[in-house]
Amino acid sequence: MPKNILCFNATLVVMNNLRDKAVLIKFGERLKELRTDKKLTLEQLAFAADIELSQVHRIEKGKINPTYTTLLALASGLEITVSELLAE
């Protein structure tokens, strides 16, 4: 593959990663806002959602991309719908 195509592809990957990172950070902020509005600690949400505390923490920090089943669990733990969880 020509060198200029490799550079172009690498640039697209970096741009996509930056875009994805911004989306994950925004979602993490939304999750934290919903959790604190309900006066829940990280531990309480993790217990209610039946997921690891460290996973909730990493999601709130925008470090990981939650799966659909994790979104369902978080919404259930917050006693809201997935649509409400994902609302902007």
Secondary structure, DSSP 8 states (H G I E B T S, - for coil): --HHHHHHHHHHHHHHHHHHHHHHHHHHHHHHHHHHHTT--HHHHHHHHTS-HHHHHHHHTT-S---HHHHHHHHHHHTS-HHHHH--
